Amino acid sequence: MTSKTQILQSAEFNPRIKRYLLIYGMLISIITIVGIVLLPIYFIIAPIIINKYFNRLSAELTTRALRFEKGILFHVERTIPLDKIQDLTFKEGPLLKFFGLSILKVETAGGSGQGQADLTLIGITDASDFRSKVLDQRDKVTDNQYQSSTSETDESTLAVLKEIRDSLQSIDHKMDSK
């Protein structure tokens, strides 16, 4: 990160996400016929994988972006500029409510297909506070960009208008002399 970018808030993830992922995987396995046979192996391997996954989870709000990191076999690190974030939505299903968790979906301008999130954060502790801080910082960033681009646009527009005025005066002067 550059010296201008500082971390405003680091998200903490609820440890209940481990149990949620274990039971969610079990329910998916039960739905499939092959999965029922593999359940004993799942209950041996899944806790190890889920613990490693949980230890790799991190999310940070900086002055300019939202950074997220996860993964075991496939390490994923995403940085989404705040000015690209369109919406942050919550999702709670019956299983998530049972564990006291929620999903925070980040949607960006020009991101993935319609209705799909660019980033999904499961189990952030105090997710509503994190969401409001991200939205507040996004508003600050976009307001600053709008103000700076407006002043630059005003100056460049004024210069172009002066050139047009001078050209029109020159044309008017030439027409008067004929």
C-alpha beads as a LAMMPS data file, in Angstrom:
LAMMPS data file: protein, C-alpha beads

178 atoms
177 bonds

1 atom types
1 bond types

-500.0 500.0 xlo xhi
-500.0 500.0 ylo yhi
-500.0 500.0 zlo zhi

Masses

1 110.0

Atoms # bond

1 1 1 0.000 0.000 0.000
2 1 1 1.066 3.511 -0.616
3 1 1 1.736 5.959 2.159
4 1 1 -1.580 7.721 1.381
5 1 1 -3.559 4.508 1.915
6 1 1 -4.181 3.542 5.494
7 1 1 -6.311 0.812 7.033
8 1 1 -9.478 2.275 8.526
9 1 1 -10.967 -0.976 9.813
10 1 1 -10.142 -4.657 9.750
11 1 1 -13.101 -7.009 9.759
12 1 1 -13.212 -9.809 12.280
13 1 1 -14.874 -13.071 11.362
14 1 1 -17.161 -14.933 13.735
15 1 1 -15.731 -18.340 14.746
16 1 1 -19.246 -19.802 14.339
17 1 1 -18.554 -19.755 10.621
18 1 1 -16.558 -22.982 11.096
19 1 1 -19.583 -24.878 12.396
20 1 1 -21.799 -23.279 9.757
21 1 1 -19.506 -24.420 6.933
22 1 1 -19.308 -27.933 8.405
23 1 1 -23.089 -28.307 8.618
24 1 1 -23.663 -26.607 5.252
25 1 1 -21.291 -29.091 3.603
26 1 1 -22.998 -31.958 5.407
27 1 1 -26.426 -30.843 4.152
28 1 1 -25.104 -30.604 0.589
29 1 1 -23.637 -34.107 0.957
30 1 1 -26.932 -35.502 2.234
31 1 1 -28.787 -34.063 -0.756
32 1 1 -26.569 -36.042 -3.142
33 1 1 -26.649 -39.829 -3.066
34 1 1 -22.851 -40.171 -3.418
35 1 1 -22.327 -37.607 -0.662
36 1 1 -24.121 -39.783 1.917
37 1 1 -21.529 -42.523 1.412
38 1 1 -18.674 -40.016 1.748
39 1 1 -19.985 -38.346 4.952
40 1 1 -17.624 -40.212 7.327
41 1 1 -14.616 -39.072 5.284
42 1 1 -16.081 -35.561 5.134
43 1 1 -16.327 -35.352 8.935
44 1 1 -12.647 -36.315 9.241
45 1 1 -11.231 -33.985 6.580
46 1 1 -13.647 -31.019 6.642
47 1 1 -12.750 -29.626 10.115
48 1 1 -9.071 -29.426 9.161
49 1 1 -9.821 -27.664 5.876
50 1 1 -12.382 -25.334 7.473
51 1 1 -9.910 -24.289 10.216
52 1 1 -7.270 -23.456 7.603
53 1 1 -9.868 -21.567 5.564
54 1 1 -10.969 -19.572 8.637
55 1 1 -7.377 -18.660 9.512
56 1 1 -6.869 -17.273 5.989
57 1 1 -9.958 -15.044 6.037
58 1 1 -9.301 -11.327 6.220
59 1 1 -11.023 -8.156 5.094
60 1 1 -9.789 -4.587 5.424
61 1 1 -11.300 -1.242 4.654
62 1 1 -8.659 1.260 3.557
63 1 1 -9.018 4.892 2.598
64 1 1 -9.345 3.921 -1.068
65 1 1 -10.408 0.252 -1.322
66 1 1 -11.933 -2.839 0.243
67 1 1 -9.422 -5.697 0.411
68 1 1 -10.397 -9.325 0.967
69 1 1 -8.305 -12.455 1.257
70 1 1 -9.300 -16.131 1.506
71 1 1 -8.490 -19.594 0.251
72 1 1 -6.571 -22.757 0.960
73 1 1 -5.642 -24.425 -2.307
74 1 1 -6.582 -21.424 -4.391
75 1 1 -5.527 -18.257 -2.616
76 1 1 -7.762 -15.341 -3.571
77 1 1 -6.949 -11.731 -2.810
78 1 1 -9.328 -9.093 -4.134
79 1 1 -9.026 -5.354 -3.882
80 1 1 -12.095 -3.410 -4.903
81 1 1 -11.744 0.367 -5.243
82 1 1 -14.397 2.104 -3.166
83 1 1 -15.549 4.266 -6.058
84 1 1 -16.493 1.085 -7.979
85 1 1 -18.756 -0.288 -5.233
86 1 1 -22.414 0.110 -6.156
87 1 1 -24.133 -1.769 -3.371
88 1 1 -23.546 -3.761 -0.211
89 1 1 -26.382 -6.149 0.637
90 1 1 -27.080 -8.534 3.488
91 1 1 -28.293 -12.075 3.086
92 1 1 -29.571 -14.232 5.930
93 1 1 -31.063 -17.662 5.477
94 1 1 -32.466 -19.976 8.141
95 1 1 -29.130 -21.733 8.672
96 1 1 -27.235 -18.431 8.847
97 1 1 -29.740 -17.036 11.380
98 1 1 -29.392 -20.174 13.492
99 1 1 -25.647 -19.529 13.781
100 1 1 -26.057 -15.757 14.158
101 1 1 -24.238 -15.071 10.873
102 1 1 -24.926 -13.032 7.779
103 1 1 -23.515 -12.719 4.291
104 1 1 -22.389 -9.325 3.034
105 1 1 -22.404 -9.119 -0.763
106 1 1 -20.377 -6.455 -2.542
107 1 1 -21.585 -5.478 -6.008
108 1 1 -19.504 -3.279 -8.281
109 1 1 -20.160 -1.210 -11.376
110 1 1 -19.550 -3.313 -14.451
111 1 1 -18.805 -6.352 -12.294
112 1 1 -20.244 -9.799 -12.706
113 1 1 -23.568 -10.698 -14.273
114 1 1 -26.904 -9.374 -13.158
115 1 1 -27.797 -10.369 -9.613
116 1 1 -24.382 -11.833 -8.866
117 1 1 -22.027 -10.404 -6.276
118 1 1 -18.406 -9.596 -7.033
119 1 1 -17.426 -10.432 -3.487
120 1 1 -19.196 -12.381 -0.751
121 1 1 -18.117 -12.008 2.871
122 1 1 -19.571 -14.616 5.220
123 1 1 -19.631 -14.237 8.980
124 1 1 -18.220 -10.760 9.599
125 1 1 -18.638 -9.791 13.236
126 1 1 -20.831 -6.682 13.475
127 1 1 -21.409 -6.705 9.724
128 1 1 -23.851 -3.791 9.774
129 1 1 -21.200 -1.520 11.326
130 1 1 -18.609 -2.685 8.775
131 1 1 -21.120 -2.108 5.953
132 1 1 -21.913 1.437 7.098
133 1 1 -18.211 2.302 7.413
134 1 1 -17.543 1.018 3.888
135 1 1 -20.472 3.029 2.510
136 1 1 -19.400 6.169 4.413
137 1 1 -15.839 5.883 3.118
138 1 1 -17.123 5.202 -0.408
139 1 1 -19.214 8.380 -0.227
140 1 1 -16.184 10.382 0.936
141 1 1 -14.057 9.024 -1.918
142 1 1 -16.675 9.606 -4.594
143 1 1 -17.515 13.103 -3.261
144 1 1 -13.818 14.081 -3.361
145 1 1 -13.441 12.736 -6.889
146 1 1 -16.565 14.575 -8.032
147 1 1 -15.413 17.849 -6.495
148 1 1 -11.899 17.623 -7.944
149 1 1 -13.153 16.584 -11.380
150 1 1 -15.757 19.358 -11.314
151 1 1 -13.157 22.048 -10.596
152 1 1 -10.863 20.676 -13.323
153 1 1 -13.816 20.526 -15.714
154 1 1 -14.823 24.089 -14.843
155 1 1 -11.316 25.390 -15.573
156 1 1 -10.989 23.501 -18.856
157 1 1 -14.512 24.505 -19.903
158 1 1 -13.746 28.122 -19.121
159 1 1 -10.563 27.987 -21.241
160 1 1 -12.480 26.488 -24.200
161 1 1 -15.237 29.064 -23.867
162 1 1 -12.669 31.888 -23.902
163 1 1 -11.138 30.471 -27.095
164 1 1 -14.593 30.282 -28.688
165 1 1 -15.326 33.889 -27.635
166 1 1 -12.033 35.069 -29.112
167 1 1 -12.727 33.188 -32.354
168 1 1 -16.212 34.648 -32.615
169 1 1 -14.885 38.149 -32.001
170 1 1 -12.288 37.604 -34.699
171 1 1 -14.937 36.400 -37.140
172 1 1 -17.255 39.269 -36.214
173 1 1 -14.400 41.755 -36.691
174 1 1 -13.594 40.312 -40.159
175 1 1 -17.249 40.450 -41.203
176 1 1 -17.572 44.077 -40.073
177 1 1 -14.540 45.102 -42.077
178 1 1 -16.057 43.742 -45.355

Bonds

1 1 1 2
2 1 2 3
3 1 3 4
4 1 4 5
5 1 5 6
6 1 6 7
7 1 7 8
8 1 8 9
9 1 9 10
10 1 10 11
11 1 11 12
12 1 12 13
13 1 13 14
14 1 14 15
15 1 15 16
16 1 16 17
17 1 17 18
18 1 18 19
19 1 19 20
20 1 20 21
21 1 21 22
22 1 22 23
23 1 23 24
24 1 24 25
25 1 25 26
26 1 26 27
27 1 27 28
28 1 28 29
29 1 29 30
30 1 30 31
31 1 31 32
32 1 32 33
33 1 33 34
34 1 34 35
35 1 35 36
36 1 36 37
37 1 37 38
38 1 38 39
39 1 39 40
40 1 40 41
41 1 41 42
42 1 42 43
43 1 43 44
44 1 44 45
45 1 45 46
46 1 46 47
47 1 47 48
48 1 48 49
49 1 49 50
50 1 50 51
51 1 51 52
52 1 52 53
53 1 53 54
54 1 54 55
55 1 55 56
56 1 56 57
57 1 57 58
58 1 58 59
59 1 59 60
60 1 60 61
61 1 61 62
62 1 62 63
63 1 63 64
64 1 64 65
65 1 65 66
66 1 66 67
67 1 67 68
68 1 68 69
69 1 69 70
70 1 70 71
71 1 71 72
72 1 72 73
73 1 73 74
74 1 74 75
75 1 75 76
76 1 76 77
77 1 77 78
78 1 78 79
79 1 79 80
80 1 80 81
81 1 81 82
82 1 82 83
83 1 83 84
84 1 84 85
85 1 85 86
86 1 86 87
87 1 87 88
88 1 88 89
89 1 89 90
90 1 90 91
91 1 91 92
92 1 92 93
93 1 93 94
94 1 94 95
95 1 95 96
96 1 96 97
97 1 97 98
98 1 98 99
99 1 99 100
100 1 100 101
101 1 101 102
102 1 102 103
103 1 103 104
104 1 104 105
105 1 105 106
106 1 106 107
107 1 107 108
108 1 108 109
109 1 109 110
110 1 110 111
111 1 111 112
112 1 112 113
113 1 113 114
114 1 114 115
115 1 115 116
116 1 116 117
117 1 117 118
118 1 118 119
119 1 119 120
120 1 120 121
121 1 121 122
122 1 122 123
123 1 123 124
124 1 124 125
125 1 125 126
126 1 126 127
127 1 127 128
128 1 128 129
129 1 129 130
130 1 130 131
131 1 131 132
132 1 132 133
133 1 133 134
134 1 134 135
135 1 135 136
136 1 136 137
137 1 137 138
138 1 138 139
139 1 139 140
140 1 140 141
141 1 141 142
142 1 142 143
143 1 143 144
144 1 144 145
145 1 145 146
146 1 146 147
147 1 147 148
148 1 148 149
149 1 149 150
150 1 150 151
151 1 151 152
152 1 152 153
153 1 153 154
154 1 154 155
155 1 155 156
156 1 156 157
157 1 157 158
158 1 158 159
159 1 159 160
160 1 160 161
161 1 161 162
162 1 162 163
163 1 163 164
164 1 164 165
165 1 165 166
166 1 166 167
167 1 167 168
168 1 168 169
169 1 169 170
170 1 170 171
171 1 171 172
172 1 172 173
173 1 173 174
174 1 174 175
175 1 175 176
176 1 176 177
177 1 177 178
